[in-house]
């Protein structure tokens, strides 16, 4: 790990972003039946937050978490541009990533196997633009 930012600040920043991501996912989940009701800003916020997380993980050399953040950033970019329709699988996957990240932060483990499995699922969702 290489940075002038103390690890506690890093963890706090990630936890704050995950909290906001959870709130946005709940907004989407509540409007899954009528996707037009989902404000574009919700997808834009998710895109920006995953982009920010990707940068934080890069700063601290968490390559696996950087990769999954990048994959989710791409998904939410497509969603924000309405090039991809929101599906339950995207919400479920994102919630699983958030949960795995929270567990990893609390246990100080990187959970590489879990991250790699989630990354493959995210890549598959990105390529199935339906």
VOBANU-352351 format. One record per residue: x, y, z of N, C-alpha, C, O in turn; residue in one letter. Coordinates in pm, whole numbers, padded with zeros to 5 digits, always signed. Example, Ala and Ser with C-alpha at 12.3 -4.5 7.8 and 13.67 -1.06 7.14 Angstrom:
BEGIN
+01319-00569+00780+01230-00450+00780+01320-00330+00780+01424-00332+00846A+01285-00225+00708+01367-00106+00714+01290+00003+00787+01341+00114+00804S
This chain:
BEGIN
+00082-00116+00000+00000+00000+00000+00088+00124+00000+00181+00134+00080X+00059+00217-00088+00141+00336-00100+00052+00458-00112-00015+00477-00213X+00052+00540-00010-00025+00663-00014+00003+00742+00111+00043+00687+00214X-00020+00872+00102-00008+00956+00220-00138+00961+00298-00144+01020+00406X-00241+00900+00245-00371+00897+00311-00374+00781+00410-00351+00666+00373X-00401+00811+00537-00409+00702+00635-00519+00602+00597-00623+00640+00542X-00495+00477+00628-00588+00370+00592-00726+00393+00653-00827+00358+00591X-00734+00452+00772-00864+00478+00835-00946+00577+00753-01068+00564+00744X-00880+00675+00693-00951+00771+00607-01000+00701+00480-01111+00726+00434X-00917+00615+00426-00954+00537+00308-01077+00453+00338-01173+00455+00262X-01075+00380+00448-01188+00294+00485-01313+00378+00508-01422+00340+00463X-01300+00489+00576-01414+00577+00600-01475+00629+00471-01597+00635+00456X-01389+00669+00377-01436+00719+00248-01509+00610+00171-01615+00635+00113X-01454+00490+00169-01518+00379+00099-01653+00346+00164-01752+00325+00093X-01657+00342+00296-01783+00313+00365-01889+00418+00334-02006+00384+00314X-01850+00545+00329-01944+00652+00295-02000+00633+00154-02120+00648+00132X-01912+00601+00060-01955+00580-00078-02048+00459-00089-02146+00463-00162X-02017+00353-00017-02102+00234-00020-02240+00264+00037-02340+00210-00010X-02246+00349+00139-02375+00389+00197-02460+00461+00092-02578+00431+00077X-02399+00555+00020-02470+00630-00085-02512+00536-00199-02623+00548-00251X-02425+00444-00235-02457+00347-00340-02577+00263-00298-02668+00239-00377X-02577+00217-00173-02691+00140-00121-02822+00219-00132-02925+00164-00172X-02817+00346-00097-02937+00430-00104-02986+00442-00249-03106+00434-00274X-02894+00462-00342-02933+00472-00483-02988+00339-00536-03083+00338-00614X-02929+00230-00493-02981+00098-00535-03122+00077-00484-03206+00018-00553X-03150+00123-00362-03285+00112-00308-03384+00194-00391-03496+00150-00415X-03342+00314-00434-03429+00397-00519-03463+00323-00648-03577+00324-00693X-03363+00260-00706-03386+00186-00831-03477+00067-00806-03571+00042-00883X-03450-00007-00699-03531-00126-00668-03678-00091-00651-03765-00169-00690X-03707+00025-00593-03845+00066-00570-03917+00102-00699-04040+00104-00703X-03842+00130-00805-03903+00172-00931-03877+00075-01045-03891+00112-01162X-03841-00047-01015-03809-00145-01119-03928-00169-01213-03907-00195-01332X-04050-00160-01162-04168-00184-01246-04190-00074-01348-04246-00098-01455X-04147+00047-01315-04164+00160-01405-04030+00234-01416-04005+00332-01345X-03945+00186-01505-03808+00236-01514-03801+00383-01555-03702+00449-01525X-03903+00433-01622-03901+00574-01661-03906+00666-01539-03867+00782-01546X-03953+00613-01427-03959+00693-01303-03822+00708-01238-03804+00792-01150X-03726+00628-01280-03592+00636-01220-03521+00756-01281-03496+00762-01401X-03490+00852-01196-03424+00974-01242-03286+00941-01298-03212+00862-01239X-03250+01000-01411-03117+00975-01469-03003+01006-01371-02896+00947-01379X-03028+01100-01280-02926+01137-01182-02886+01019-01093-02772+01012-01047X-02980+00928-01070-02949+00811-00986-02841+00727-01053-02745+00685-00989X-02858+00701-01183-02758+00624-01256-02627+00701-01268-02518+00644-01258X-02638+00833-01289-02516+00915-01295-02441+00913-01163-02318+00906-01162X-02514+00920-01051-02449+00913-00920-02378+00781-00901-02265+00777-00851X-02444+00673-00940-02382+00541-00926-02257+00532-01014-02154+00478-00972X-02266+00582-01135-02150+00584-01224-02034+00660-01159-01922+00610-01154X-02061+00781-01111-01955+00863-01050-01898+00798-00924-01777+00802-00901X-01985+00738-00842-01936+00676-00719-01848+00555-00747-01748+00534-00679X-01885+00474-00847-01799+00360-00883-01669+00408-00945-01564+00346-00926X-01675+00519-01019-01554+00577-01075-01461+00624-00963-01341+00600-00967X-01517+00688-00863-01439+00737-00749-01379+00620-00670-01262+00623-00630X-01460+00516-00649-01409+00398-00579-01294+00333-00658-01194+00291-00600X-01311+00327-00789-01205+00270-00873-01074+00346-00850-00968+00285-00837X-01081+00477-00844-00962+00558-00820-00903+00534-00682-00781+00526-00668X-00987+00523-00581-00938+00495-00445-00868+00360-00440-00761+00347-00380X-00929+00259-00502-00868+00126-00500-00737+00125-00576-00643+00054-00539X-00729+00203-00681-00604+00215-00756-00496+00279-00670-00381+00235-00670X-00533+00381-00598-00440+00453-00510-00378+00360-00406-00261+00375-00370X-00458+00265-00358-00412+00174-00254-00375+00036-00307-00357-00058-00229X-00366+00023-00439-00321-00101-00503-00412-00222-00477-00363-00335-00468X-00540-00199-00463-00636-00309-00453-00685-00338-00594-00792-00294-00634X-00605-00413-00670-00631-00433-00812-00763-00505-00841-00833-00470-00935X-00797-00604-00760-00920-00678-00784-01041-00589-00762-01135-00591-00841X-01038-00510-00653-01150-00420-00626-01156-00309-00731-01264-00262-00767X-01040-00268-00779-01037-00167-00886-01104-00223-01011-01180-00153-01078X-01077-00349-01043-01136-00412-01162-01287-00423-01151-01358-00392-01247X-01339-00467-01038-01485-00481-01024-01550-00343-01022-01661-00327-01074X-01483-00243-00963-01537-00107-00963-01544-00054-01106-01640+00014-01143X-01443-00084-01184-01440-00041-01324-01553-00107-01403-01619-00041-01484X-01576-00234-01379-01684-00305-01449-01820-00246-01413-01906-00228-01500X-01841-00216-01285-01968-00157-01243-01980-00013-01293-02089+00032-01330X-01870+00058-01293-01869+00193-01350-01918+00188-01495-02000+00270-01536X-01867+00093-01572-01908+00078-01712-02057+00046-01725-02126+00102-01810X-02105-00045-01640-02247-00079-01643-02334+00043-01616-02431+00069-01688X-02299+00119-01511-02382+00233-01476-02366+00349-01574-02455+00434-01585X-02254+00354-01645-02239+00451-01751-02337+00419-01864-02405+00507-01915X-02344+00292-01902-02440+00250-02005-02584+00276-01961-02668+00317-02041X-02611+00250-01834-02746+00274-01781-02778+00423-01781-02891+00462-01814X-02682+00506-01745-02707+00651-01739-02732+00707-01878-02805+00806-01893X-02673+00646-01981-02694+00690-02119-02814+00619-02184-02844+00639-02301X-02881+00534-02104-02997+00456-02149-02962+00362-02264-03046+00329-02347X-02835+00318-02268-02791+00220-02367-02810+00077-02317-02794-00019-02391X-02842+00066-02191-02866-00063-02128-02987-00046-02036-02998+00054-01966X-03076-00144-02037-03191-00140-01948-03154-00203-01815-03080-00301-01808X-03205-00144-01710-03179-00196-01576-03249-00331-01561-03364-00348-01601X-03177-00425-01504-03231-00559-01480-03206-00594-01334-03115-00541-01270X-03288-00681-01283-03273-00725-01145-03133-00782-01121-03076-00764-01013X-03077-00850-01221-02944-00910-01207-02836-00804-01180-02741-00829-01106X-02852-00687-01240-02755-00580-01218-02763-00530-01075-02661-00509-01009X-02885-00510-01027-02904-00465-00889-02852-00570-00792-02780-00538-00697X-02887-00696-00815-02841-00805-00727-02689-00814-00724-02629-00826-00617X-02627-00809-00841-02482-00815-00848-02418-00698-00774-02324-00715-00697X-02471-00579-00797-02415-00460-00732-02428-00470-00581-02336-00434-00508X-02542-00518-00534-02560-00535-00389-02463-00640-00334-02412-00624-00223X-02436-00745-00411-02340-00846-00366-02198-00787-00359-02122-00818-00267X-02165-00704-00455-02033-00639-00454-02022-00547-00332-01921-00549-00262X-02126-00468-00307-02126-00378-00191-02111-00459-00063-02033-00423+00025X-02185-00569-00052-02177-00654+00067-02037-00714+00084-01982-00714+00194X-01980-00763-00027-01845-00820-00020-01742-00715+00018-01648-00742+00093X-01760-00594-00033-01668-00485+00001-01678-00452+00149-01576-00434+00216X-01799-00443+00199-01818-00413+00342-01754-00521+00428-01686-00491+00526X-01776-00646+00392-01716-00758+00465-01564-00750+00460-01497-00771+00561X-01511-00720+00344-01367-00709+00326-01309-00598+00413-01204-00615+00474X-01377-00485+00417-01329-00373+00499-01332-00407+00647-01242-00371+00722X-01437-00477+00689-01451-00511+00830-01355-00620+00874-01312-00622+00989X-01321-00710+00782-01236-00823+00821-01092-00804+00778-01006-00887+00810X-01065-00695+00706-00929-00668+00659-00879-00775+00562-00759-00799+00554X-00970-00838+00490-00933-00938+00391-00968-00885+00253-01059-00803+00239X-00897-00929+00154-00920-00881+00018-01022-00966-00057-01078-00917-00156X-01050-01086-00018-01151-01174-00077-01139-01182-00229-01235-01157-00301X-01021-01216-00276-00993-01216-00419-01084-01313-00496-01131-01278-00604X-01111-01431-00443-01196-01527-00513-01334-01469-00535-01387-01477-00646X-01394-01412-00432-01526-01352-00444-01526-01239-00546-01617-01229-00628X-01425-01155-00541-01415-01042-00633-01406-01090-00777-01475-01037-00864X-01324-01190-00803-01309-01242-00939-01439-01301-00993-01471-01283-01110X-01513-01372-00908-01641-01428-00950-01740-01316-00983-01810-01323-01084X-01746-01214-00899-01836-01101-00922-01795-01024-01047-01881-00976-01122X-01665-01011-01069-01615-00940-01187-01660-01011-01315-01704-00946-01410X-01651-01143-01319-01695-01218-01436-01843-01198-01462-01885-01182-01576X-01923-01198-01355-02067-01175-01371-02095-01035-01424-02182-01017-01509X-02020-00935-01374-02038-00798-01421-02002-00785-01568-02072-00717-01643X-01895-00849-01610-01855-00844-01751-01962-00908-01839-01990-00860-01949X-02021-01017-01792-02127-01083-01869-02250-00995-01883-02313-00993-01988X-02285-00922-01776-02400-00833-01784-02374-00718-01879-02464-00676-01952X-02251-00668-01880-02213-00557-01968-02223-00597-02114-02260-00515-02199X-02192-00721-02144-02191-00765-02283-02329-00809-02333-02347-00838-02451X-02427-00815-02242-02561-00862-02281-02659-00747-02297-02775-00763-02260X-02619-00637-02346-02698-00513-02357-02842-00534-02401-02879-00502-02514X-02923-00588-02311-03067-00609-02340-03149-00527-02249-03272-00531-02257X
